[in-house]
Amino acid sequence: MTHRFRVGQIVELRAAPRTSNRRAGPCEVLFCLPHDRGPLLYRVRPLDEGSERVVDEADLSPSEATKPDAGADGKPFSIAITRR
């Protein structure tokens, strides 16, 4: 079997209220985990969280969402530094 989603793709994560505190929403595929048998697994990061999760392919579906724009300079945020 081959992985259905590719690294960098935005997918929809299904909620799992009975088994964990995982919320539904868009997330980015970070890594396709290797496997010998069993379900295909992915490491994903929800777009609205900083944490990463390992999820089964059955909990993911294609999404129309896109990554948030990192800004004009390509950085997600900037920090002002003053010198003394």
C-alpha positions in Angstrom: 0.0 0.0 0.0 1.1 3.5 -0.6 0.3 6.7 1.3 -2.6 8.7 -0.1 -1.4 12.1 1.1 2.0 13.7 0.6 4.3 15.7 2.8 3.3 19.4 2.9 -0.3 18.7 1.9 -3.1 20.3 3.9 -5.7 17.7 5.0 -8.8 17.7 7.2 -8.3 15.9 10.6 -11.4 14.2 12.0 -12.2 14.7 15.7 -11.9 11.9 18.2 -13.9 13.0 21.2 -14.3 9.5 22.7 -10.6 8.5 22.6 -8.7 11.8 22.9 -9.0 15.6 23.1 -8.3 15.8 19.3 -10.3 18.5 17.6 -11.3 18.5 13.9 -9.7 20.9 11.5 -7.1 21.5 8.9 -3.6 20.2 9.4 -0.3 19.8 7.5 1.2 16.4 6.7 4.8 16.5 8.1 5.9 12.9 7.5 4.6 9.7 6.1 5.5 7.0 8.6 7.0 3.7 7.3 5.0 0.6 7.9 5.2 -3.2 7.3 1.6 -4.0 7.9 -1.4 -2.3 9.6 -2.8 1.1 9.0 -0.9 3.8 7.2 0.2 6.5 9.7 1.1 10.1 9.3 2.7 12.8 11.5 0.6 15.9 11.2 0.5 19.4 12.8 -2.9 21.2 13.1 -2.7 24.7 11.6 -4.1 26.3 14.7 -1.8 24.4 17.2 1.9 23.9 17.7 1.7 20.3 18.7 2.3 17.3 16.4 0.2 14.1 16.3 0.5 10.7 14.8 -2.8 9.7 13.1 -4.2 6.9 11.0 -5.0 7.6 7.3 -8.6 6.8 8.0 -8.8 9.9 10.2 -7.7 12.2 7.4 -9.5 13.5 4.3 -8.5 15.9 1.5 -8.9 19.6 2.3 -9.4 22.8 0.3 -7.6 24.8 3.1 -4.3 26.4 2.4 -1.3 27.3 4.7 -1.5 30.7 6.3 0.7 33.3 4.6 3.9 33.7 6.5 4.1 37.4 5.6 5.9 39.4 3.0 9.4 38.5 4.2 8.6 34.8 4.5 8.9 34.7 8.3 5.8 33.9 10.5 6.5 36.7 12.9 9.1 39.3 13.7 10.7 40.5 16.9 11.9 44.0 17.4 15.4 44.1 18.8 16.9 47.3 20.2 20.6 47.7 20.9 21.9 49.6 23.9 
